[in-house]
Structure formats: C-alpha cells, structure tokens
Amino acid sequence: MPTKGRLINDAVVKLEEALDKLEVARRKLQDARNPRHVDLTVKIEDLRQIYEILTDPECTPEIEEVGSDA
C-alpha cells in the first residue's frame, strides 16, 4: 500500500505534467490573441502555488519520506 508521502509525490509529478500542458495551452491562446489566456495565467499561478506548498518540506514533510526511501 502506498504511503502518504508516495501518494503526494505521485500527485506532484502529475501536477508538473499538467502545468507543462497548461503552459502550452496558454501560449497558444496568447498567440491566437484570445483574451482567455489571462484567465488561464491566473489559474496556472494558483496551481504553481499549490505545487510550491506540496514540494516544500516545511509545509509537506511527507515528501521527504519519499526521498529517503529511494
């Protein structure tokens, strides 16, 4: 059974992948001069803040467990 740290780490990996894809979508909307790219930029920043919290050992100490298990 996966540990809490492993589950958080897996979520972080998926979040990284999602952020990369959302950044591509944002650039395409911006290139198309679609004003919705501004809304997407705000949402991406919200997700980046969540990512920072999840990867900060002070906020999410379980993430360190995964590193020591390797």
MDTraj code that builds the backbone (N, CA, C; nanometers):
import mdtraj as md
import numpy as np

residues = "MET PRO THR LYS GLY ARG LEU ILE ASN ASP ALA VAL VAL LYS LEU GLU GLU ALA LEU ASP LYS LEU GLU VAL ALA ARG ARG LYS LEU GLN ASP ALA ARG ASN PRO ARG HIS VAL ASP LEU THR VAL LYS ILE GLU ASP LEU ARG GLN ILE TYR GLU ILE LEU THR ASP PRO GLU CYS THR PRO GLU ILE GLU GLU VAL GLY SER ASP ALA".split()
xyz = np.array([
    [0.0850, -0.1184, 0.0000],
    [0.0000, 0.0000, 0.0000],
    [0.0894, 0.1245, 0.0000],
    [0.0614, 0.2182, -0.0915],
    [0.1449, 0.3389, -0.0990],
    [0.1347, 0.4221, 0.0289],
    [0.2476, 0.4816, 0.0636],
    [0.2497, 0.5705, 0.1792],
    [0.1930, 0.7062, 0.1406],
    [0.1617, 0.7858, 0.2412],
    [0.1108, 0.9211, 0.2164],
    [0.2133, 1.0016, 0.1360],
    [0.3402, 0.9860, 0.1723],
    [0.4466, 1.0570, 0.1001],
    [0.4541, 1.0164, -0.0457],
    [0.4402, 0.8864, -0.0735],
    [0.4448, 0.8373, -0.2120],
    [0.3254, 0.8914, -0.2911],
    [0.2079, 0.8926, -0.2297],
    [0.0889, 0.9458, -0.2969],
    [0.1053, 1.0947, -0.3278],
    [0.1603, 1.1694, -0.2331],
    [0.1832, 1.3122, -0.2563],
    [0.2855, 1.3300, -0.3670],
    [0.3915, 1.2498, -0.3647],
    [0.4929, 1.2591, -0.4685],
    [0.4336, 1.2292, -0.6064],
    [0.3498, 1.1266, -0.6139],
    [0.2839, 1.0948, -0.7410],
    [0.1958, 1.2110, -0.7867],
    [0.1265, 1.2736, -0.6940],
    [0.0423, 1.3892, -0.7269],
    [0.1273, 1.5053, -0.7776],
    [0.2434, 1.5249, -0.7171],
    [0.3339, 1.6319, -0.7599],
    [0.3798, 1.6079, -0.9038],
    [0.4123, 1.4844, -0.9368],
    [0.4540, 1.4516, -1.0735],
    [0.3417, 1.4837, -1.1722],
    [0.2190, 1.4438, -1.1387],
    [0.1048, 1.4717, -1.2264],
    [0.0787, 1.6221, -1.2376],
    [0.0996, 1.6937, -1.1287],
    [0.0810, 1.8386, -1.1298],
    [0.1853, 1.9045, -1.2198],
    [0.3089, 1.8561, -1.2134],
    [0.4133, 1.9083, -1.3027],
    [0.3747, 1.8883, -1.4488],
    [0.3259, 1.7677, -1.4802],
    [0.2843, 1.7385, -1.6178],
    [0.1697, 1.8304, -1.6605],
    [0.0746, 1.8487, -1.5716],
    [-0.0409, 1.9342, -1.6021],
    [0.0025, 2.0791, -1.6237],
    [0.0923, 2.1276, -1.5392],
    [0.1391, 2.2656, -1.5535],
    [0.2095, 2.2855, -1.6874],
    [0.2893, 2.1883, -1.7279],
    [0.3564, 2.1976, -1.8582],
    [0.2543, 2.2076, -1.9710],
    [0.1522, 2.1237, -1.9660],
    [0.0498, 2.1248, -2.0713],
    [-0.0330, 2.2528, -2.0686],
    [-0.0642, 2.3007, -1.9498],
    [-0.1410, 2.4249, -1.9389],
    [-0.0606, 2.5444, -1.9896],
    [0.0702, 2.5415, -1.9680],
    [0.1558, 2.6497, -2.0185],
    [0.1530, 2.6512, -2.1708],
    [0.1562, 2.5353, -2.2333],
    [0.1483, 2.5265, -2.3797],
    [0.0137, 2.5823, -2.4267],
    [-0.0935, 2.5432, -2.3598],
    [-0.2267, 2.5924, -2.3958],
    [-0.2345, 2.7436, -2.3804],
    [-0.1778, 2.7958, -2.2722],
    [-0.1799, 2.9402, -2.2504],
    [-0.1079, 3.0141, -2.3630],
    [0.0091, 2.9626, -2.4024],
    [0.0849, 3.0271, -2.5105],
    [0.0064, 3.0244, -2.6415],
    [-0.0605, 2.9131, -2.6678],
    [-0.1392, 2.9037, -2.7916],
    [-0.2557, 3.0030, -2.7900],
    [-0.3210, 3.0153, -2.6748],
    [-0.4293, 3.1136, -2.6635],
    [-0.3749, 3.2558, -2.6794],
    [-0.2582, 3.2785, -2.6217],
    [-0.1974, 3.4118, -2.6333],
    [-0.1617, 3.4397, -2.7793],
    [-0.1029, 3.3411, -2.8467],
    [-0.0687, 3.3586, -2.9886],
    [-0.1928, 3.3833, -3.0735],
    [-0.3038, 3.3228, -3.0345],
    [-0.4300, 3.3418, -3.1072],
    [-0.4980, 3.4728, -3.0676],
    [-0.4351, 3.5443, -2.9767],
    [-0.4882, 3.6718, -2.9250],
    [-0.6248, 3.6544, -2.8598],
    [-0.6427, 3.5391, -2.7973],
    [-0.7660, 3.5107, -2.7253],
    [-0.7511, 3.5653, -2.5832],
    [-0.8429, 3.6502, -2.5401],
    [-0.8288, 3.7117, -2.4079],
    [-0.8368, 3.6124, -2.2914],
    [-0.8834, 3.4914, -2.3164],
    [-0.8946, 3.3912, -2.2088],
    [-0.7581, 3.3471, -2.1573],
    [-0.6498, 3.3798, -2.2307],
    [-0.5176, 3.3401, -2.1826],
    [-0.4854, 3.4076, -2.0498],
    [-0.5448, 3.5240, -2.0259],
    [-0.5215, 3.5933, -1.8988],
    [-0.5836, 3.5139, -1.7841],
    [-0.7049, 3.4655, -1.8032],
    [-0.7692, 3.3825, -1.7004],
    [-0.6875, 3.2563, -1.6735],
    [-0.6383, 3.1964, -1.7795],
    [-0.5594, 3.0747, -1.7647],
    [-0.4285, 3.1039, -1.6909],
    [-0.3691, 3.2186, -1.7159],
    [-0.2467, 3.2564, -1.6458],
    [-0.2707, 3.2623, -1.4955],
    [-0.3834, 3.3174, -1.4559],
    [-0.4178, 3.3264, -1.3130],
    [-0.4350, 3.1864, -1.2539],
    [-0.5034, 3.0992, -1.3251],
    [-0.5246, 2.9619, -1.2765],
    [-0.3924, 2.8856, -1.2661],
    [-0.3059, 2.9046, -1.3649],
    [-0.1743, 2.8391, -1.3613],
    [-0.0963, 2.8853, -1.2394],
    [-0.1020, 3.0134, -1.2091],
    [-0.0310, 3.0645, -1.0918],
    [-0.0864, 3.0034, -0.9635],
    [-0.2178, 2.9870, -0.9564],
    [-0.2776, 2.9204, -0.8396],
    [-0.2228, 2.7785, -0.8246],
    [-0.2148, 2.7059, -0.9354],
    [-0.1625, 2.5693, -0.9313],
    [-0.0143, 2.5672, -0.8952],
    [0.0602, 2.6670, -0.9422],
    [0.2033, 2.6751, -0.9064],
    [0.2203, 2.6957, -0.7561],
    [0.1315, 2.7727, -0.6955],
    [0.1382, 2.7929, -0.5508],
    [0.1114, 2.6625, -0.4766],
    [0.0151, 2.5864, -0.5241],
    [-0.0116, 2.4554, -0.4640],
    [0.1107, 2.3654, -0.4795],
    [0.1711, 2.3674, -0.5976],
    [0.2909, 2.2884, -0.6242],
    [0.4029, 2.3266, -0.5265],
    [0.4227, 2.4560, -0.5065],
    [0.5275, 2.5026, -0.4145],
    [0.5030, 2.4518, -0.2726],
    [0.3795, 2.4534, -0.2294],
    [0.3453, 2.4035, -0.0954],
    [0.3728, 2.2539, -0.0860],
    [0.3314, 2.1798, -0.1870],
    [0.3492, 2.0347, -0.1848],
    [0.4956, 1.9935, -0.1887],
    [0.5794, 2.0742, -0.2515],
    [0.7211, 2.0383, -0.2622],
    [0.8077, 2.1030, -0.1546],
    [0.7486, 2.1823, -0.0682],
    [0.8221, 2.2453, 0.0418],
    [0.8224, 2.1502, 0.1620],
    [0.9394, 2.1016, 0.2022],
    [0.9450, 2.0067, 0.3139],
    [0.8898, 2.0621, 0.4456],
    [0.8931, 2.1928, 0.4628],
    [0.8371, 2.2508, 0.5848],
    [0.6850, 2.2440, 0.5851],
    [0.6249, 2.2590, 0.4689],
    [0.4785, 2.2547, 0.4584],
    [0.4269, 2.1120, 0.4430],
    [0.5042, 2.0296, 0.3749],
    [0.4631, 1.8919, 0.3460],
    [0.5795, 1.7987, 0.3797],
    [0.6000, 1.7700, 0.5085],
    [0.7154, 1.6878, 0.5469],
    [0.7108, 1.5457, 0.4894],
    [0.5925, 1.4973, 0.4521],
    [0.5817, 1.3621, 0.3974],
    [0.6614, 1.3462, 0.2682],
    [0.6821, 1.4563, 0.1966],
    [0.7536, 1.4490, 0.0688],
    [0.8986, 1.4056, 0.0921],
    [0.9558, 1.4378, 0.2075],
    [1.0918, 1.3966, 0.2384],
    [1.1017, 1.2458, 0.2598],
    [0.9949, 1.1843, 0.3071],
    [0.9950, 1.0391, 0.3267],
    [1.0247, 0.9672, 0.1967],
    [0.9708, 1.0175, 0.0886],
    [0.9886, 0.9545, -0.0413],
    [1.1341, 0.9611, -0.0813],
    [1.1976, 1.0750, -0.0595],
    [1.3388, 1.0904, -0.0948],
    [1.4280, 0.9969, -0.0156],
    [1.3956, 0.9726, 0.1109],
    [1.4780, 0.8852, 0.1939],
    [1.4494, 0.7381, 0.1674],
    [1.3337, 0.7074, 0.1059],
    [1.3004, 0.5695, 0.0722],
    [1.3757, 0.5211, -0.0507],
    [1.4169, 0.6139, -0.1334],
    [1.4789, 0.5771, -0.2617],
    [1.6138, 0.5141, -0.2473],
])
top = md.Topology()
chain = top.add_chain()
for i, resn in enumerate(residues, 1):
    res = top.add_residue(resn, chain, resSeq=i)
    for name in ("N", "CA", "C"):
        top.add_atom(name, md.element.get_by_symbol(name[0]), res)
traj = md.Trajectory(xyz[None], top)
